[in-house]
Amino acid sequence: MSYLEEIQVKNLDHLGIVAGLIDEIGIVKIINNKLGIDVREKISAGTVVKSILINGLGFVSRPLYLFSQFFQDKAIEKLLGERIKPDYLNDDKIGRVMDELYKYGLNDIFIEVVLEVIKKFKIDLKYSHLDSTSFHLDGEYKREEDKEKQEEEKIIKERPIFIKKGYSRDHRPDLKQCVLDLITSQDGDIPLFVRVGDGNESDKAVFGKVLVEFKKQIKFDSIMVCDSALYGQENLQIIQHLKWITRVPMTIKKAKELVQNIEVEEVKDEDKEKRSDLNLESYTWKEEIVTYGGIKQTWLIVLSEKRQKSDLEKLEKQLSQEEKKSQKFLKEIQSEEFEHPQAARYKLKAINKKLRLLEIKEVELIETYSKKKEKIYKMISLIIKKDEEISRKTKEAGKFILATNLVEENKLEASEILITYKNQQSTERGFRFLKDPLFFTDSFFVEKPERIETMLFLMSLCLLIYNLGQRELRNCLKRVKKGINNQVGKVTLRPTLRWIFQCFQGIHYVILNGVKQIVNLTEERRFILSLLPTSCQRYYL
C-alpha cells in the first residue's frame, strides 16, 4: 500500500456545529424513543433525521433524491456514528422514516423537541408571535375531498392536507400550494409551534384556533402577538381567555373613526430621550379603552413619522397619476357624441368608477346635430378633486391601531405594546430562512401530501436548530463582551449563524496512517467554538 493510499480526507466544515446542536437538544434520542429502534436496521430513525437536518443546514442546493451524494465527501462517521456509510441513506430508508414520523404524529414530536429546548436553554416565553406563509408546489396532488367534511374540524387534522390553489404569498397564483402557520418566541425567534394547512386556507378562519391549540400544547403564560388576520369578532371570542396583542384592520368602522378624528399626543421633552433609547423617537400615540366583540381592550392609535412621509408621497404620486388619467378621460367624453342623455351619464359614471381621488363632473349636456343632421348630445365637464377622500387619506397617513386585551391590572406600557408588535418580524425572518434558495425547499416536490407535511416538519426543525445556535452564540458574545469580525471586517456582537458557517469552510477530518485529526482549526475558530454548546466542540476539539 502506498503512502498516499493511507490518507483519507473528508470535509467537516460547519457541519460539526449543526450536529452538535442536534445532540445538545437530544433530537436523535427523542425520535428513537418515539419510533423505536429495530436492531435489524443499519441506521436508526433518529440518526436518519439527524442526517436530513445536517443536509438541510448544509446550504447546498441538492434535492432529496441526491441525498446520499451529499455525504460522499463528508466525515459521515464523525457526524453520524462509526460504521455508517452514505449508501445507508438511500431513498427507500428516508421515505420509510418520513412515513413513520407522519404516522406517529408530527405535532407531538415537534412539541416534545420544543419543550426540551425551552427547558434546557431557558427560552423566555413572555411573548410569542404567530404568522403564516404559503409554499407553492410543482406536480399533481389529486385527492378527493371528503364529501361529509365538517365545517368545524380540529385544527390538528387527522387527514392529510389538500394541495390546492389559494392566496399565494409567493405571487404564484397559477400553482397549487400549502400553508404553514408558525409561532416563534420573541427570545431568539425559536419556532414553538408549526402547523401545515390546506392550500386555500384563510388566516382569519384558523388563527384563533391555532392559538388555542398552541396554549394547550405549550402550557406557558405567553402573550400572543399576531397581525390583523386574528382580529375579528369570532376569533376574539375563541381567544378570550388568552393574552394577546394584534393589529386592528382599518375596515372596522370604529377604527376608521378614531384614525380620522383622534389627535395623537405630542411628546413631552422629558419623554423624548426615553423614546430615543427605545428606538421609538419617530412614533407618537394615544390610548383609548374600547369594547369590541364583547371584549374590553386597549387600542393604541400610533402615528409613525416615517410611514406618514411614505404614505403622503404615495398619495401625491397617486394624485398625479389620476390627473393624467382623468385628462385623458375628459378629452374622450367631451369629444364623444351620444344618442341619448342617459348614455352620456352612463359613460360618465363608468369613468368615475376608475378614479379614486378625482371626479369628472357634468357641467352641461348640449343638444346639437351631427354632420348627418341627426340629434346628438355632447357633454361639457370638468375635473374636480374629491376633497373629502383626499382629506381622509391625509389624516390616515402613517397611522395604525394596535389592540390588546391586557387592561387594568395587567396593563402594558404603550411603548412595550409597540416594541412587541414591531418584533412580529420574528416569524417573517423564519419564513425567509425556509424559502432561501440555498435551503432544500428549492426542490420542493414530494410524491404525496403526507410527505409534504413531513418535509415542512423537518424544515422547521432546521429553523429551530439554526435560530437556537444563533441565539446561544449572540448571548455568549454579550456575556464575554467580545465581538467577532463580520463579512465586512467590522466587530459585531450579533453575527448571523450563516456567517459562522462560512467561517468554518475548509475544516477537514483527516485519517493519516490510522491517526484521526482535525486540520485548519484556527485560533479564531477555536474562540467561536468556545461560545457554542460543548456538544459542538466535541466534533472539532
VEXDREN-2710 file (C-alpha; in Angstrom, 1 decimal):
% VEXDREN-2710
k/r/px/py/pz
1/MET/0.0/0.0/0.0
2/SER/1.4/3.4/-1.0
3/TYR/1.8/6.3/1.4
4/LEU/-1.0/8.3/-0.4
5/GLU/-3.4/5.4/-0.1
6/GLU/-3.1/5.6/3.7
7/ILE/-4.5/9.2/3.8
8/GLN/-8.3/9.9/3.9
9/VAL/-9.5/13.5/3.8
10/LYS/-13.2/14.3/4.5
11/ASN/-14.9/17.6/4.8
12/LEU/-16.3/18.6/8.2
13/ASP/-16.7/22.4/7.6
14/HIS/-19.6/23.8/9.8
15/LEU/-21.5/20.5/9.9
16/GLY/-20.0/19.7/13.3
17/ILE/-21.7/22.8/14.7
18/VAL/-25.0/21.6/13.3
19/ALA/-24.5/18.0/14.5
20/GLY/-23.5/19.3/18.0
21/LEU/-26.7/21.5/18.2
22/ILE/-28.8/18.4/17.3
23/ASP/-27.0/16.4/20.0
24/GLU/-27.4/19.2/22.6
25/ILE/-31.2/19.3/22.0
26/GLY/-31.4/15.5/22.1
27/ILE/-33.3/15.1/18.8
28/VAL/-32.0/11.6/17.9
29/LYS/-33.0/10.3/21.4
30/ILE/-36.5/11.8/21.1
31/ILE/-37.1/10.3/17.7
32/ASN/-35.8/6.9/18.6
33/ASN/-37.9/6.9/21.8
34/LYS/-40.9/7.7/19.7
35/LEU/-40.4/5.4/16.8
36/GLY/-38.3/2.7/18.4
37/ILE/-35.1/1.1/17.3
38/ASP/-35.1/-2.0/15.1
39/VAL/-31.8/-3.9/15.7
40/ARG/-32.0/-5.3/12.2
41/GLU/-31.6/-1.8/10.7
42/LYS/-28.2/-0.5/10.0
43/ILE/-29.2/3.0/11.0
44/SER/-31.9/4.2/13.4
45/ALA/-34.7/6.6/12.5
46/GLY/-33.3/9.2/14.9
47/THR/-29.9/9.1/13.0
48/VAL/-31.7/9.4/9.7
49/VAL/-33.5/12.5/10.9
50/LYS/-30.1/13.9/12.1
51/SER/-28.7/13.3/8.6
52/ILE/-31.6/15.1/7.0
53/LEU/-31.1/18.1/9.3
54/ILE/-27.4/18.2/8.6
55/ASN/-28.2/18.0/4.9
56/GLY/-30.8/20.8/5.3
57/LEU/-28.4/23.1/7.0
58/GLY/-25.5/22.2/4.7
59/PHE/-26.6/25.2/2.5
60/VAL/-26.1/23.3/-0.8
61/SER/-28.8/23.2/-3.4
62/ARG/-29.5/19.4/-3.6
63/PRO/-32.9/17.7/-3.9
64/LEU/-33.6/14.7/-1.7
65/TYR/-33.0/12.1/-4.4
66/LEU/-29.3/13.2/-4.4
67/PHE/-29.3/12.9/-0.6
68/SER/-26.7/10.2/-0.2
69/GLN/-24.3/12.0/-2.5
70/PHE/-24.2/14.9/0.0
71/PHE/-22.3/12.7/2.4
72/GLN/-19.9/11.2/-0.1
73/ASP/-17.2/13.7/0.7
74/LYS/-18.2/14.4/4.3
75/ALA/-16.9/12.9/7.5
76/ILE/-20.1/10.8/7.9
77/GLU/-18.8/8.5/10.6
78/LYS/-17.7/11.5/12.7
79/LEU/-21.1/13.2/12.2
80/LEU/-23.4/10.2/12.4
81/GLY/-21.5/7.4/14.1
82/GLU/-19.0/4.7/13.4
83/ARG/-19.5/2.3/10.5
84/ILE/-22.3/4.4/9.0
85/LYS/-22.0/4.6/5.2
86/PRO/-23.5/7.1/2.8
87/ASP/-25.4/4.4/1.0
88/TYR/-27.4/3.6/4.2
89/LEU/-29.2/6.9/3.5
90/ASN/-31.0/5.8/0.4
91/ASP/-34.4/6.9/-0.9
92/ASP/-36.2/3.9/0.5
93/LYS/-34.8/4.4/4.0
94/ILE/-35.5/8.1/4.1
95/GLY/-39.0/7.6/2.7
96/ARG/-39.8/4.9/5.4
97/VAL/-38.6/7.2/8.2
98/MET/-40.7/10.1/6.9
99/ASP/-43.8/7.9/6.7
100/GLU/-43.1/6.7/10.3
101/LEU/-42.8/10.2/11.5
102/TYR/-46.1/11.2/9.9
103/LYS/-47.9/8.1/11.2
104/TYR/-46.7/8.8/14.8
105/GLY/-47.7/12.5/14.8
106/LEU/-45.5/15.3/13.6
107/ASN/-47.1/17.8/16.1
108/ASP/-46.4/15.5/19.1
109/ILE/-42.7/15.1/18.1
110/PHE/-42.2/18.8/17.4
111/ILE/-43.8/19.8/20.7
112/GLU/-41.5/17.4/22.7
113/VAL/-38.4/18.8/21.0
114/VAL/-39.6/22.4/21.7
115/LEU/-40.3/21.6/25.4
116/GLU/-36.8/20.2/25.7
117/VAL/-35.3/23.4/24.1
118/ILE/-37.4/25.7/26.3
119/LYS/-36.3/23.8/29.5
120/LYS/-32.7/23.3/28.6
121/PHE/-31.9/26.8/27.2
122/LYS/-34.3/28.8/29.3
123/ILE/-36.2/30.4/26.4
124/ASP/-38.2/33.5/27.6
125/LEU/-41.8/32.9/26.6
126/LYS/-43.3/36.2/27.7
127/TYR/-44.2/37.0/24.0
128/SER/-44.9/34.6/21.1
129/HIS/-45.6/35.6/17.5
130/LEU/-47.9/34.0/15.0
131/ASP/-48.0/34.4/11.2
132/SER/-48.4/32.2/8.1
133/THR/-47.0/31.8/4.7
134/SER/-47.6/29.6/1.6
135/PHE/-45.3/27.2/-0.2
136/HIS/-46.1/26.7/-3.9
137/LEU/-45.7/23.1/-5.2
138/ASP/-44.9/21.5/-8.6
139/GLY/-46.7/18.4/-9.8
140/GLU/-50.1/16.8/-9.4
141/TYR/-51.6/16.3/-5.9
142/LYS/-55.1/14.9/-6.6
143/ARG/-57.2/13.9/-3.6
144/GLU/-61.0/13.8/-3.4
145/GLU/-62.4/16.0/-0.6
146/ASP/-64.4/14.2/2.0
147/LYS/-68.0/14.9/1.0
148/GLU/-69.0/14.8/4.6
149/LYS/-66.2/17.0/5.7
150/GLN/-67.4/19.1/8.6
151/GLU/-67.1/22.9/8.6
152/GLU/-65.7/22.8/12.1
153/GLU/-62.9/20.4/12.4
154/LYS/-59.9/20.1/14.7
155/ILE/-57.0/22.4/14.0
156/ILE/-54.6/19.4/14.2
157/LYS/-56.2/17.3/11.4
158/GLU/-56.2/13.6/11.2
159/ARG/-56.5/13.7/7.4
160/PRO/-53.6/14.8/5.1
161/ILE/-53.7/18.4/3.8
162/PHE/-55.2/19.3/0.5
163/ILE/-52.8/20.8/-2.0
164/LYS/-54.7/23.4/-4.0
165/LYS/-54.7/26.9/-5.3
166/GLY/-55.2/29.8/-2.8
167/TYR/-54.0/33.2/-1.8
168/SER/-50.3/33.0/-2.7
169/ARG/-47.7/34.9/-0.7
170/ASP/-45.1/33.8/-3.3
171/HIS/-47.1/35.6/-6.0
172/ARG/-47.6/32.4/-7.9
173/PRO/-51.4/32.1/-8.1
174/ASP/-51.0/29.7/-11.0
175/LEU/-49.6/27.0/-8.8
176/LYS/-51.1/24.8/-6.1
177/GLN/-49.8/25.3/-2.6
178/CYS/-50.0/24.5/1.1
179/VAL/-49.9/26.9/4.0
180/LEU/-47.6/26.9/7.0
181/ASP/-48.6/28.5/10.3
182/LEU/-45.6/29.3/12.5
183/ILE/-45.4/30.5/16.2
184/THR/-42.0/31.8/17.3
185/SER/-40.6/33.1/20.6
186/GLN/-39.6/36.8/20.7
187/ASP/-36.5/35.5/22.5
188/GLY/-34.2/34.2/19.7
189/ASP/-37.0/33.6/17.1
190/ILE/-37.3/29.9/18.3
191/PRO/-40.1/28.0/16.5
192/LEU/-42.5/26.9/19.2
193/PHE/-45.4/25.6/17.1
194/VAL/-45.8/24.6/13.5
195/ARG/-48.9/23.6/11.6
196/VAL/-49.4/22.8/7.9
197/GLY/-52.7/23.7/6.3
198/ASP/-54.7/23.3/3.1
199/GLY/-53.6/25.5/0.2
200/ASN/-56.8/27.5/0.2
201/GLU/-56.9/28.1/3.9
202/SER/-57.8/31.5/5.3
203/ASP/-55.8/33.0/8.2
204/LYS/-58.9/34.6/9.6
205/ALA/-60.6/31.3/9.8
206/VAL/-57.8/29.4/11.6
207/PHE/-55.6/31.8/13.6
208/GLY/-57.9/31.8/16.7
209/LYS/-58.0/28.0/16.7
210/VAL/-54.2/27.8/16.2
211/LEU/-53.5/29.9/19.3
212/VAL/-55.9/27.9/21.4
213/GLU/-54.2/24.7/20.3
214/PHE/-50.8/26.2/21.0
215/LYS/-51.8/27.1/24.5
216/LYS/-53.0/23.5/25.1
217/GLN/-49.6/22.2/24.0
218/ILE/-47.2/24.8/25.4
219/LYS/-48.6/25.5/28.9
220/PHE/-46.9/28.8/29.5
221/ASP/-48.4/32.2/30.2
222/SER/-47.3/33.7/26.9
223/ILE/-48.7/36.9/25.4
224/MET/-49.7/36.1/21.8
225/VAL/-48.8/38.6/19.1
226/CYS/-50.4/38.5/15.6
227/ASP/-51.2/40.5/12.6
228/SER/-54.7/41.9/11.7
229/ALA/-55.9/38.4/10.4
230/LEU/-56.6/37.5/14.0
231/TYR/-58.7/40.5/14.8
232/GLY/-62.4/39.6/14.2
233/GLN/-65.4/39.1/16.5
234/GLU/-65.4/35.3/16.1
235/ASN/-61.6/35.0/16.8
236/LEU/-61.8/37.3/19.8
237/GLN/-64.4/35.1/21.3
238/ILE/-62.3/32.0/20.7
239/ILE/-59.2/33.5/22.3
240/GLN/-60.9/35.5/25.1
241/HIS/-59.1/33.6/27.8
242/LEU/-55.7/34.2/26.2
243/LYS/-53.5/37.3/26.4
244/TRP/-52.9/38.9/23.0
245/ILE/-51.7/41.9/21.1
246/THR/-52.8/42.4/17.5
247/ARG/-53.3/45.0/14.8
248/VAL/-56.8/46.3/14.1
249/PRO/-58.0/46.2/10.5
250/MET/-58.9/49.6/9.1
251/THR/-62.0/48.1/7.6
252/ILE/-63.7/48.3/11.1
253/LYS/-65.9/51.3/11.4
254/LYS/-64.7/52.3/14.9
255/ALA/-61.1/52.1/13.7
256/LYS/-61.8/54.4/10.8
257/GLU/-63.5/57.0/13.1
258/LEU/-60.6/57.0/15.6
259/VAL/-58.0/57.4/12.9
260/GLN/-59.9/60.3/11.3
261/ASN/-60.8/62.2/14.5
262/ILE/-58.3/61.5/17.2
263/GLU/-55.1/63.5/17.6
264/VAL/-52.1/61.6/18.9
265/GLU/-50.4/63.2/21.8
266/GLU/-47.4/65.5/21.5
267/VAL/-44.2/64.0/23.0
268/LYS/-43.1/65.8/26.2
269/ASP/-39.4/66.9/26.4
270/GLU/-38.7/64.5/29.3
271/ASP/-40.1/61.6/27.2
272/LYS/-38.0/62.3/24.1
273/GLU/-34.8/60.8/25.4
274/LYS/-36.6/57.7/26.7
275/ARG/-38.2/57.1/23.4
276/SER/-34.9/57.6/21.6
277/ASP/-33.3/54.9/23.9
278/LEU/-36.2/52.6/22.8
279/ASN/-35.7/53.5/19.2
280/LEU/-39.2/55.0/19.1
281/GLU/-38.3/58.6/18.5
282/SER/-40.3/58.7/15.3
283/TYR/-43.5/57.4/16.9
284/THR/-46.3/59.2/18.8
285/TRP/-49.5/57.6/20.1
286/LYS/-52.7/57.9/22.1
287/GLU/-54.5/55.2/24.1
288/GLU/-58.3/54.5/24.1
289/ILE/-60.3/52.0/26.0
290/VAL/-62.6/50.2/23.5
291/THR/-65.1/47.3/23.8
292/TYR/-65.3/45.3/20.6
293/GLY/-66.6/41.8/20.1
294/GLY/-67.7/41.9/23.7
295/ILE/-64.1/42.2/24.9
296/LYS/-62.8/45.2/26.8
297/GLN/-59.4/46.2/25.3
298/THR/-56.8/49.0/24.9
299/TRP/-56.4/50.4/21.5
300/LEU/-53.2/52.2/20.8
301/ILE/-53.5/54.7/17.9
302/VAL/-50.0/55.1/16.6
303/LEU/-48.5/57.6/14.2
304/SER/-45.2/56.8/12.5
305/GLU/-43.4/59.8/11.0
306/LYS/-41.5/57.6/8.5
307/ARG/-44.6/55.9/7.4
308/GLN/-46.6/59.1/7.3
309/LYS/-44.0/60.6/4.9
310/SER/-44.1/57.5/2.8
311/ASP/-47.9/57.4/2.7
312/LEU/-48.1/61.1/1.8
313/GLU/-45.6/60.6/-1.0
314/LYS/-47.7/57.7/-2.3
315/LEU/-50.8/59.9/-2.1
316/GLU/-49.1/62.6/-4.2
317/LYS/-48.0/60.1/-6.7
318/GLN/-51.5/58.6/-6.9
319/LEU/-53.0/62.0/-7.4
320/SER/-50.5/62.9/-10.1
321/GLN/-51.3/59.6/-12.0
322/GLU/-55.0/60.2/-11.7
323/GLU/-54.7/63.7/-13.0
324/LYS/-53.1/62.4/-16.2
325/LYS/-55.7/59.6/-16.5
326/SER/-58.6/62.0/-15.9
327/GLN/-57.4/64.4/-18.5
328/LYS/-57.5/61.6/-21.0
329/PHE/-61.0/60.6/-19.9
330/LEU/-62.1/64.2/-20.0
331/LYS/-61.0/64.6/-23.6
332/GLU/-62.6/61.3/-24.5
333/ILE/-66.0/62.1/-23.1
334/GLN/-66.2/65.7/-24.4
335/SER/-65.4/64.5/-27.9
336/GLU/-67.9/61.7/-27.9
337/GLU/-71.4/62.1/-29.5
338/PHE/-74.2/60.4/-27.6
339/GLU/-77.7/59.5/-28.9
340/HIS/-79.3/60.0/-25.5
341/PRO/-78.6/61.9/-22.3
342/GLN/-78.7/58.7/-20.4
343/ALA/-75.9/57.2/-22.5
344/ALA/-73.6/60.2/-21.7
345/ARG/-74.3/59.9/-18.0
346/TYR/-73.8/56.2/-18.0
347/LYS/-70.4/56.6/-19.6
348/LEU/-69.5/59.3/-17.1
349/LYS/-70.5/57.0/-14.2
350/ALA/-68.3/54.2/-15.6
351/ILE/-65.3/56.5/-15.9
352/ASN/-65.7/57.8/-12.4
353/LYS/-65.6/54.3/-11.1
354/LYS/-62.0/54.1/-12.3
355/LEU/-61.0/57.2/-10.3
356/ARG/-60.4/57.4/-6.5
357/LEU/-59.2/60.9/-5.7
358/LEU/-60.6/62.9/-8.6
359/GLU/-64.0/63.1/-10.3
360/ILE/-65.2/64.2/-13.7
361/LYS/-68.3/66.3/-13.1
362/GLU/-71.0/67.1/-15.7
363/VAL/-71.3/70.9/-16.3
364/GLU/-73.8/70.9/-19.1
365/LEU/-75.3/68.5/-21.6
366/ILE/-75.7/70.2/-25.0
367/GLU/-78.3/69.2/-27.5
368/THR/-76.9/69.6/-31.1
369/TYR/-76.9/67.9/-34.5
370/SER/-74.3/65.7/-36.2
371/LYS/-73.0/66.1/-39.7
372/LYS/-75.8/63.8/-40.8
373/LYS/-78.3/66.2/-39.3
374/GLU/-79.1/63.7/-36.5
375/LYS/-79.9/64.9/-33.0
376/ILE/-77.0/64.2/-30.6
377/TYR/-75.8/65.2/-27.2
378/LYS/-72.3/66.4/-26.2
379/MET/-71.2/66.7/-22.6
380/ILE/-69.3/69.6/-21.2
381/SER/-67.5/68.5/-18.0
382/LEU/-64.6/69.4/-15.7
383/ILE/-62.2/67.6/-13.3
384/ILE/-62.6/68.2/-9.6
385/LYS/-60.8/66.8/-6.6
386/LYS/-62.6/64.6/-4.1
387/ASP/-61.5/66.8/-1.2
388/GLU/-63.2/64.6/1.4
389/GLU/-61.4/61.5/0.2
390/ILE/-58.0/63.2/0.0
391/SER/-58.5/64.7/3.4
392/ARG/-59.4/61.2/4.8
393/LYS/-56.3/59.7/3.3
394/THR/-54.1/62.6/4.5
395/LYS/-55.4/62.1/8.1
396/GLU/-54.9/58.3/7.9
397/ALA/-51.3/58.7/6.6
398/GLY/-48.8/57.0/8.9
399/LYS/-51.4/55.8/11.4
400/PHE/-52.3/52.3/12.5
401/ILE/-54.0/50.8/15.6
402/LEU/-52.8/48.1/17.9
403/ALA/-55.1/46.3/20.3
404/THR/-54.6/44.2/23.4
405/ASN/-56.9/42.7/26.0
406/LEU/-54.3/43.5/28.7
407/VAL/-56.2/46.3/30.6
408/GLU/-56.4/47.5/34.2
409/GLU/-54.2/45.4/36.5
410/ASN/-52.5/43.6/33.5
411/LYS/-52.0/46.8/31.6
412/LEU/-48.9/47.1/29.4
413/GLU/-47.0/50.4/28.8
414/ALA/-47.8/51.8/25.4
415/SER/-44.1/51.6/24.4
416/GLU/-44.0/47.9/25.2
417/ILE/-47.0/47.2/23.1
418/LEU/-45.5/49.0/20.1
419/ILE/-42.0/47.4/20.5
420/THR/-43.5/43.9/20.9
421/TYR/-45.6/44.3/17.7
422/LYS/-42.6/45.5/15.8
423/ASN/-40.9/42.2/16.7
424/GLN/-43.6/40.5/14.7
425/GLN/-40.7/40.2/12.1
426/SER/-39.7/37.2/14.2
427/THR/-41.9/34.9/12.1
428/GLU/-41.1/36.7/8.8
429/ARG/-37.4/36.0/9.4
430/GLY/-38.3/32.4/9.8
431/PHE/-40.2/32.3/6.5
432/ARG/-37.3/33.9/4.7
433/PHE/-35.0/31.2/6.1
434/LEU/-37.3/28.4/5.0
435/LYS/-37.7/29.9/1.5
436/ASP/-34.0/30.6/1.0
437/PRO/-32.9/29.2/-2.4
438/LEU/-29.9/27.6/-0.7
439/PHE/-32.2/25.6/1.6
440/PHE/-33.7/22.4/0.2
441/THR/-37.1/23.9/-0.5
442/ASP/-35.8/24.8/-3.9
443/SER/-36.6/21.3/-5.0
444/PHE/-39.9/21.1/-3.0
445/PHE/-41.5/18.2/-4.7
446/VAL/-42.6/15.2/-2.7
447/GLU/-44.9/12.5/-4.0
448/LYS/-47.9/12.9/-1.6
449/PRO/-49.4/15.4/0.8
450/GLU/-48.2/13.4/3.9
451/ARG/-44.6/13.7/2.7
452/ILE/-45.1/17.5/2.2
453/GLU/-46.2/17.9/5.8
454/THR/-43.3/15.8/7.0
455/MET/-40.9/17.8/4.9
456/LEU/-42.1/21.0/6.4
457/PHE/-41.8/19.5/9.9
458/LEU/-38.1/18.7/9.1
459/MET/-37.5/22.1/7.6
460/SER/-39.0/23.7/10.8
461/LEU/-36.6/21.6/12.9
462/CYS/-33.8/23.0/10.8
463/LEU/-35.0/26.5/11.6
464/LEU/-35.2/25.7/15.3
465/ILE/-31.6/24.4/15.3
466/TYR/-30.3/27.4/13.3
467/ASN/-32.0/30.0/15.4
468/LEU/-31.1/28.3/18.7
469/GLY/-27.4/28.2/17.6
470/GLN/-27.5/31.9/16.7
471/ARG/-29.2/32.8/20.0
472/GLU/-26.6/30.9/22.0
473/LEU/-23.7/32.4/20.1
474/ARG/-25.0/36.0/20.5
475/ASN/-25.8/35.6/24.2
476/CYS/-22.3/34.3/24.9
477/LEU/-20.7/37.2/23.0
478/LYS/-22.8/39.6/25.0
479/ARG/-21.7/37.9/28.2
480/VAL/-17.9/37.9/27.4
481/LYS/-18.3/41.4/25.9
482/LYS/-16.1/40.5/23.0
483/GLY/-17.2/40.6/19.3
484/ILE/-16.1/38.8/16.2
485/ASN/-15.5/40.2/12.7
486/ASN/-18.4/40.2/10.3
487/GLN/-18.4/39.9/6.5
488/VAL/-17.0/43.5/6.1
489/GLY/-14.4/43.2/8.8
490/LYS/-16.4/45.1/11.5
491/VAL/-16.6/43.8/15.0
492/THR/-20.1/42.7/15.9
493/LEU/-21.9/41.1/18.9
494/ARG/-24.7/39.9/16.7
495/PRO/-23.2/37.8/13.9
496/THR/-25.5/35.6/11.8
497/LEU/-25.0/31.8/12.2
498/ARG/-24.7/31.6/8.4
499/TRP/-21.6/33.8/8.6
500/ILE/-20.2/31.5/11.2
501/PHE/-20.9/28.6/8.9
502/GLN/-19.0/30.3/6.2
503/CYS/-16.1/31.0/8.6
504/PHE/-15.8/27.2/9.2
505/GLN/-15.4/26.3/5.5
506/GLY/-12.2/24.4/4.8
507/ILE/-12.1/22.4/8.0
508/HIS/-11.2/18.8/7.3
509/TYR/-11.2/15.4/9.1
510/VAL/-8.0/13.6/8.2
511/ILE/-7.0/10.0/8.8
512/LEU/-3.3/9.5/8.3
513/ASN/-2.0/6.0/8.9
514/GLY/-4.9/5.3/11.2
515/VAL/-4.4/8.6/13.2
516/LYS/-7.5/10.8/13.2
517/GLN/-7.2/14.6/13.3
518/ILE/-8.9/17.9/12.5
519/VAL/-7.0/20.3/10.3
520/ASN/-7.4/24.1/9.7
521/LEU/-8.8/24.8/13.2
522/THR/-7.5/28.3/13.7
523/GLU/-7.5/30.3/16.9
524/GLU/-10.5/32.4/15.7
525/ARG/-12.4/29.2/15.0
526/ARG/-11.5/27.8/18.4
527/PHE/-12.8/31.1/20.0
528/ILE/-16.1/30.7/18.2
529/LEU/-16.4/27.1/19.3
530/SER/-15.8/28.2/22.9
531/LEU/-19.0/30.2/22.6
532/LEU/-21.1/27.3/21.4
533/PRO/-22.5/24.3/23.4
534/THR/-20.0/21.6/24.4
535/SER/-21.7/19.1/22.1
536/CYS/-20.5/21.3/19.1
537/GLN/-16.9/21.5/20.5
538/ARG/-16.6/17.7/20.6
539/TYR/-16.8/17.4/16.8
540/TYR/-13.7/19.6/16.4
541/LEU/-11.5/19.5/19.6
END
